[in-house]
Amino acid sequence: MGLLADAIQVVPGSSPEARPLVLLHGTDGHEDDLLPLAQAIAPEMPKVAVRGGIATDDGHAFVRRHPDRRIDEADLAARAHALAQAITTACAERNLAEHPVLLGYSSGAIMAAALLMLASERFAGGALLRPLPPFTTHRQRGGHHPTKPVLIIEGTKDHRRSRQDGTDVAEMLGPGFEVARHVLDVGHPITESDGVIARRWIRTAFPRVERPSRHRSLAEHRDNPGDDIWVHGRPTPRPIEVADYDPSWPARYEVVAERVRAALGVRVLGLQHVGSTSVPGLPAKPIIDVDLTVAEAADEPAYLPDLEAAGFELVIREPAWHEHRALKHTDPDTNLHVFGRECPEVARQRLFRDWLIEHPDDLARYRDAKLRAATHTTASGGIVTDYNRHKEPIIREIYDKIFKDRGLL
């Protein structure tokens, strides 16, 4: 059921900060089949081209069918959940924007509809070319999200689809989606008219005017509000231990990640190893820092009880700083940081981690600053927030270098 590492191909767009466009090909297709169409309709968007997980005689497919041609709905639902997580992970690992747009054709359009129904919180919307209803009964997950745009394009001469299929897909999506339907005098293959309509829809549904504000929020330094954040009171001061890099830290992260995914399932919109334990060769406090993205960090009932049942304990609540929540676990020793969707701090931490990995000189500067901060904090009887404040000047210097390098300052 899992996707192979080489089954997702990422092609840069002219605007790296634009939402990615996820490409889901038709039956007997390959991951690069929709790249020409995607480049024509949205050259600015990075392309995440996915290969279907089912091998066919002439290629691959996203949908398995029974001998009588009915869709295997249980298999489709399981594949949709796995694919949603794989797409989210691929976007995070490549520093792409969250909540990509889906572009699916034929078998890929069926999968795209299933993704919108079962994992709507992960995607901004989708264009479905020649879709079929993925399920015979309504399967949309509960919860609320802003209305999301969906484009459905059908063909009057499409002998592989009925006149009712587009209507059924729109009705199955439900009121959480704003559906635009177009019926062309064409057959099943993609035509130039499909491209014209899809290009116009993308320009209208996902205008690019939002990007400058994203840049500003990403490059803006925001102070942590202070010490009135501890759920159980300010902790007792103790020495700050900074240990040499341990090669076992990545494996410890995987233990934590699996525990979080098992507890929350599709509510995990993003999960990444951050902080000093994620940077090979960097000394660190031997505590695994993990960023978890959920729909709304302030909506604690939506995720906190299940994390607590998995052994995590809420220790920090910071409504004034990105609605940040921090939870602890002792096996392994973990700080789990919870943020809401599209929080700039998640992108900032990922950029910082990757910059240190790629720039040994700044890694060395940051290592020295960490050791000085640990010594000073321990000698003065401070706690971890004091340790973090001592590191802040060098952290901001490195961030400014990152943002200037990326044209954000």
C-alpha positions as CSV (number, residue, x, y, z in Angstrom):
1,M,0.0,0.0,0.0
2,G,2.9,2.4,0.7
3,L,4.3,4.6,-2.1
4,L,7.8,4.0,-3.4
5,A,10.3,6.8,-2.8
6,D,10.6,7.4,-6.5
7,A,6.8,7.5,-7.1
8,I,6.6,11.2,-6.5
9,Q,8.3,13.6,-8.8
10,V,8.6,17.3,-8.0
11,V,9.1,19.9,-10.7
12,P,9.8,23.5,-9.6
13,G,7.5,26.3,-10.8
14,S,8.4,29.9,-11.6
15,S,7.1,31.0,-8.1
16,P,8.5,28.6,-5.4
17,E,6.1,30.1,-2.8
18,A,3.0,29.3,-4.9
19,R,0.7,26.4,-3.8
20,P,1.9,23.1,-5.3
21,L,-0.2,21.4,-8.0
22,V,-0.6,17.7,-7.4
23,L,-0.9,15.7,-10.6
24,L,-2.9,12.4,-10.6
25,H,-2.7,10.6,-14.0
26,G,-5.3,8.4,-15.6
27,T,-5.4,4.6,-15.9
28,D,-2.3,3.0,-17.6
29,G,-0.6,6.3,-17.1
30,H,2.7,7.6,-15.5
31,E,3.6,10.4,-13.1
32,D,4.7,12.7,-15.8
33,D,1.7,12.4,-18.1
34,L,0.0,15.6,-16.9
35,L,3.1,17.7,-16.7
36,P,2.6,19.4,-20.1
37,L,-1.0,20.4,-19.2
38,A,0.0,21.5,-15.7
39,Q,2.8,23.7,-17.1
40,A,0.5,25.3,-19.5
41,I,-2.3,26.1,-17.0
42,A,-0.1,27.0,-14.0
43,P,3.5,27.6,-14.8
44,E,4.1,29.4,-11.5
45,M,3.0,26.4,-9.3
46,P,5.5,23.7,-8.3
47,K,4.3,20.3,-9.6
48,V,4.0,17.2,-7.5
49,A,3.5,14.4,-10.0
50,V,2.4,11.2,-8.4
51,R,2.5,7.7,-9.8
52,G,-0.5,5.5,-9.1
53,G,0.2,2.6,-6.7
54,I,-1.5,-0.1,-8.8
55,A,0.5,-1.6,-11.6
56,T,-1.4,-2.2,-14.9
57,D,-0.4,-3.8,-18.2
58,D,0.6,-0.4,-19.7
59,G,1.5,1.7,-16.7
60,H,-0.2,2.5,-13.4
61,A,-3.6,3.4,-11.8
62,F,-4.9,4.9,-8.6
63,V,-8.1,2.9,-8.5
64,R,-8.6,-0.9,-8.2
65,R,-11.7,-2.4,-9.6
66,H,-13.6,-5.7,-9.0
67,P,-14.1,-8.1,-12.0
68,D,-17.5,-6.5,-12.7
69,R,-15.7,-3.1,-13.0
70,R,-17.1,-1.7,-9.7
71,I,-14.6,0.4,-7.8
72,D,-13.1,-1.4,-4.8
73,E,-14.1,1.3,-2.3
74,A,-12.4,-0.1,0.7
75,D,-9.1,-0.3,-1.2
76,L,-9.6,3.2,-2.5
77,A,-10.3,4.7,0.9
78,A,-7.2,3.1,2.3
79,R,-5.1,4.3,-0.6
80,A,-6.5,7.8,-0.3
81,H,-5.5,8.1,3.3
82,A,-2.0,6.8,2.6
83,L,-1.6,9.1,-0.4
84,A,-2.8,12.2,1.5
85,Q,0.0,11.6,4.1
86,A,2.6,10.9,1.3
87,I,1.7,14.2,-0.5
88,T,1.9,16.2,2.8
89,T,5.2,14.6,3.6
90,A,6.6,15.3,0.1
91,C,5.6,18.9,0.3
92,A,7.1,19.4,3.7
93,E,10.4,17.7,2.8
94,R,10.8,19.9,-0.2
95,N,9.9,23.2,1.6
96,L,6.7,23.6,-0.6
97,A,3.7,25.5,0.6
98,E,1.0,23.6,2.5
99,H,-2.5,22.7,1.2
100,P,-1.7,21.9,-2.5
101,V,-4.3,21.9,-5.3
102,L,-5.2,18.6,-6.9
103,L,-5.4,18.0,-10.7
104,G,-6.8,14.6,-11.5
105,Y,-7.7,13.0,-14.8
106,S,-9.9,9.8,-15.2
107,S,-8.7,7.3,-12.6
108,G,-6.7,10.2,-11.0
109,A,-9.9,12.3,-10.9
110,I,-11.6,9.6,-8.9
111,M,-8.7,9.5,-6.5
112,A,-8.7,13.3,-6.3
113,A,-12.4,13.3,-5.4
114,A,-11.7,10.7,-2.7
115,L,-8.9,12.8,-1.3
116,L,-11.2,15.8,-1.1
117,M,-13.8,13.8,0.7
118,L,-11.6,11.9,3.1
119,A,-8.7,14.4,3.7
120,S,-10.2,17.8,2.8
121,E,-8.1,19.6,5.5
122,R,-4.9,18.8,3.6
123,F,-5.9,20.3,0.3
124,A,-7.0,23.7,-1.0
125,G,-9.3,22.3,-3.7
126,G,-9.1,20.4,-6.9
127,A,-9.7,20.1,-10.7
128,L,-11.4,16.8,-11.7
129,L,-11.3,16.0,-15.4
130,R,-13.7,13.1,-16.4
131,P,-14.4,12.0,-12.8
132,L,-16.6,9.2,-11.4
133,P,-18.1,9.1,-7.9
134,P,-15.4,7.3,-5.8
135,F,-18.0,5.8,-3.4
136,T,-21.5,4.7,-3.6
137,T,-22.3,6.3,-0.2
138,H,-21.3,9.6,1.3
139,R,-18.0,9.3,3.1
140,Q,-16.9,12.9,3.7
141,R,-15.2,13.3,7.1
142,G,-16.8,15.5,9.7
143,G,-15.4,18.9,10.8
144,H,-15.5,22.3,9.3
145,H,-13.3,24.1,6.9
146,P,-13.7,27.2,4.6
147,T,-15.5,26.4,1.4
148,K,-13.0,25.0,-1.1
149,P,-13.2,25.4,-4.9
150,V,-13.6,22.4,-7.1
151,L,-13.7,22.2,-10.9
152,I,-15.4,19.3,-12.7
153,I,-15.1,19.0,-16.5
154,E,-17.1,16.4,-18.4
155,G,-17.6,15.4,-22.0
156,T,-20.9,14.7,-23.8
157,K,-19.1,12.2,-26.1
158,D,-17.3,10.4,-23.2
159,H,-18.5,6.8,-23.6
160,R,-16.6,5.9,-20.4
161,R,-18.8,8.1,-18.2
162,S,-22.5,8.7,-17.8
163,R,-24.3,12.1,-17.9
164,Q,-25.0,11.7,-14.2
165,D,-21.4,11.1,-13.0
166,G,-20.5,14.8,-12.7
167,T,-23.7,15.6,-10.8
168,D,-23.2,12.7,-8.4
169,V,-19.6,13.8,-7.7
170,A,-20.7,17.3,-7.0
171,E,-23.5,16.2,-4.7
172,M,-21.2,13.7,-2.9
173,L,-18.7,16.5,-2.2
174,G,-21.4,18.4,-0.3
175,P,-21.8,22.0,0.9
176,G,-18.1,22.3,2.0
177,F,-17.1,22.8,-1.7
178,E,-17.9,25.4,-4.3
179,V,-18.2,23.3,-7.4
180,A,-17.8,24.8,-10.9
181,R,-19.0,22.3,-13.6
182,H,-18.3,22.5,-17.4
183,V,-19.7,20.1,-20.0
184,L,-17.7,20.0,-23.2
185,D,-18.7,18.5,-26.6
186,V,-15.7,16.1,-26.4
187,G,-14.8,12.5,-25.5
188,H,-12.7,11.1,-22.7
189,P,-9.2,12.3,-23.7
190,I,-8.0,15.7,-22.5
191,T,-8.5,18.5,-25.0
192,E,-7.2,22.1,-25.4
193,S,-10.5,23.3,-24.1
194,D,-9.9,21.5,-20.8
195,G,-6.7,23.5,-20.5
196,V,-8.3,26.8,-21.2
197,I,-11.0,26.2,-18.6
198,A,-8.6,24.8,-16.0
199,R,-6.2,27.8,-16.4
200,R,-9.0,30.3,-16.0
201,W,-10.3,28.4,-12.9
202,I,-6.9,28.3,-11.2
203,R,-6.4,32.0,-11.8
204,T,-9.8,32.8,-10.2
205,A,-9.7,30.3,-7.4
206,F,-6.1,30.8,-6.3
207,P,-5.0,34.3,-7.0
208,R,-1.3,35.1,-6.5
209,V,-1.9,38.3,-4.4
210,E,-1.6,36.3,-1.2
211,R,2.1,35.6,-1.7
212,P,3.6,38.9,-0.5
213,S,1.9,38.6,2.9
214,R,3.2,35.1,3.3
215,H,6.7,36.4,2.6
216,R,6.4,39.1,5.2
217,S,5.0,36.8,7.9
218,L,7.7,34.3,7.2
219,A,10.6,36.8,7.6
220,E,9.1,38.7,10.5
221,H,10.8,38.0,13.9
222,R,8.1,37.7,16.6
223,D,9.0,37.6,20.2
224,N,7.9,34.8,22.5
225,P,5.6,36.5,25.0
226,G,7.4,35.4,28.2
227,D,7.1,33.0,31.1
228,D,3.4,33.1,31.8
229,I,2.9,30.1,29.5
230,W,3.5,27.1,31.8
231,V,0.4,24.9,32.3
232,H,1.7,23.5,35.6
233,G,3.7,26.5,36.8
234,R,7.3,27.6,36.0
235,P,9.6,24.6,36.2
236,T,12.3,24.2,38.8
237,P,15.7,25.4,37.5
238,R,18.2,22.6,36.6
239,P,21.4,22.5,34.6
240,I,21.0,22.8,30.8
241,E,22.7,19.7,29.3
242,V,24.0,20.0,25.8
243,A,25.3,16.7,24.5
244,D,27.3,15.7,21.5
245,Y,25.3,14.7,18.4
246,D,23.8,11.2,18.8
247,P,23.2,9.3,15.5
248,S,20.3,7.6,17.2
249,W,18.2,10.8,17.4
250,P,16.6,10.4,13.9
251,A,15.4,6.9,14.9
252,R,14.0,8.3,18.1
253,Y,12.1,10.9,16.1
254,E,10.5,8.1,14.0
255,V,9.3,6.5,17.2
256,V,7.6,9.7,18.2
257,A,6.2,10.3,14.7
258,E,4.6,6.9,14.5
259,R,3.1,7.4,18.0
260,V,1.6,10.8,16.9
261,R,0.2,9.4,13.6
262,A,-1.3,6.4,15.4
263,A,-3.0,8.8,17.9
264,L,-4.4,11.3,15.4
265,G,-4.5,9.7,12.0
266,V,-5.6,12.1,9.2
267,R,-5.7,15.0,11.7
268,V,-1.9,15.1,11.3
269,L,-1.5,17.8,8.6
270,G,2.3,17.9,9.0
271,L,5.0,16.3,11.1
272,Q,8.7,17.1,11.0
273,H,11.9,16.6,13.0
274,V,13.2,20.1,14.0
275,G,15.6,21.6,16.5
276,S,19.2,20.7,17.0
277,T,18.7,17.0,17.2
278,S,17.6,17.1,13.6
279,V,20.9,18.5,12.4
280,P,23.7,16.0,12.0
281,G,26.9,17.0,13.9
282,L,25.2,19.6,16.1
283,P,25.4,19.3,19.9
284,A,21.9,19.5,21.5
285,K,19.9,18.9,24.5
286,P,19.0,15.2,24.2
287,I,15.4,16.0,23.7
288,I,13.7,15.3,20.3
289,D,11.8,18.4,19.0
290,V,8.9,17.7,16.7
291,D,6.6,20.1,14.9
292,L,3.0,18.9,14.6
293,T,0.6,20.8,12.3
294,V,-3.1,20.4,12.9
295,A,-6.1,22.3,11.6
296,E,-6.4,24.6,14.6
297,A,-3.9,24.5,17.4
298,A,-6.3,26.4,19.7
299,D,-8.9,23.7,19.2
300,E,-7.4,21.5,21.9
301,P,-10.4,19.1,22.1
302,A,-9.8,18.1,18.5
303,Y,-6.4,16.5,19.3
304,L,-5.2,16.9,22.9
305,P,-7.2,14.0,24.5
306,D,-5.9,11.5,22.0
307,L,-2.3,12.7,22.5
308,E,-2.7,12.5,26.2
309,A,-4.0,9.0,25.8
310,A,-0.8,8.2,23.9
311,G,1.3,9.5,26.9
312,F,1.9,13.1,26.0
313,E,1.4,15.9,28.6
314,L,0.5,19.5,27.8
315,V,3.1,21.8,29.5
316,I,3.0,25.0,27.5
317,R,0.1,27.1,26.1
318,E,0.9,30.2,24.2
319,P,-2.1,31.8,22.5
320,A,-0.2,35.0,21.7
321,W,2.6,33.2,19.8
322,H,1.0,31.4,16.9
323,E,-1.4,29.6,19.3
324,H,1.6,27.4,20.1
325,R,1.1,24.3,22.4
326,A,3.9,22.2,23.7
327,L,3.6,18.6,25.0
328,K,6.2,16.4,26.7
329,H,6.8,12.7,26.5
330,T,9.5,10.8,28.3
331,D,10.0,7.7,26.1
332,P,11.9,9.0,24.3
333,D,12.3,12.5,25.8
334,T,10.3,14.7,23.5
335,N,9.0,18.2,23.0
336,L,6.0,18.1,20.7
337,H,5.2,21.5,19.3
338,V,1.7,22.0,18.0
339,F,0.9,24.7,15.4
340,G,-2.1,25.4,13.2
341,R,-2.2,25.2,9.4
342,E,-0.1,27.7,7.4
343,C,1.7,28.8,10.5
344,P,4.9,30.6,9.4
345,E,6.9,29.3,12.4
346,V,6.7,25.8,11.0
347,A,8.3,27.0,7.7
348,R,10.9,29.1,9.6
349,Q,12.1,26.1,11.7
350,R,12.3,23.9,8.6
351,L,14.3,26.6,6.8
352,F,16.6,27.0,9.8
353,R,17.3,23.3,10.0
354,D,18.0,22.9,6.3
355,W,20.3,26.0,6.3
356,L,22.5,24.6,9.1
357,I,22.8,21.3,7.4
358,E,24.0,23.0,4.2
359,H,26.2,25.7,5.8
360,P,28.9,24.4,8.1
361,D,30.1,27.9,9.1
362,D,26.7,28.9,10.5
363,L,26.4,25.5,12.1
364,A,29.7,26.2,14.0
365,R,28.5,29.6,15.0
366,Y,25.3,28.3,16.3
367,R,27.0,25.4,18.1
368,D,29.3,27.9,20.0
369,A,26.3,30.1,20.9
370,K,24.4,27.1,22.3
371,L,27.3,26.1,24.5
372,R,27.7,29.6,25.8
373,A,24.0,29.9,26.5
374,A,23.9,26.6,28.4
375,T,26.8,27.6,30.6
376,H,25.3,31.1,31.3
377,T,21.8,29.7,32.0
378,T,23.1,27.0,34.3
379,A,25.3,29.4,36.2
380,S,22.5,31.9,36.7
381,G,19.9,29.3,37.8
382,G,17.7,29.9,34.7
383,I,15.4,27.6,32.9
384,V,15.0,26.6,29.2
385,T,13.2,29.8,28.2
386,D,16.2,31.7,29.5
387,Y,18.5,29.4,27.5
388,N,16.5,30.1,24.4
389,R,16.7,33.9,25.0
390,H,20.5,33.8,25.2
391,K,20.6,32.1,21.8
392,E,18.2,34.5,20.2
393,P,20.7,37.0,18.7
394,I,22.6,34.5,16.7
395,I,19.4,32.7,15.6
396,R,18.0,36.0,14.2
397,E,21.3,36.7,12.4
398,I,21.1,33.3,10.7
399,Y,17.4,33.8,9.9
400,D,18.2,37.1,8.3
401,K,20.8,35.5,6.1
402,I,18.3,32.8,5.1
403,F,15.6,35.4,4.2
404,K,18.0,37.6,2.2
405,D,19.3,34.5,0.3
406,R,15.7,33.7,-0.6
407,G,14.8,37.2,-1.6
408,L,12.4,37.7,1.3
409,L,14.4,40.7,2.8
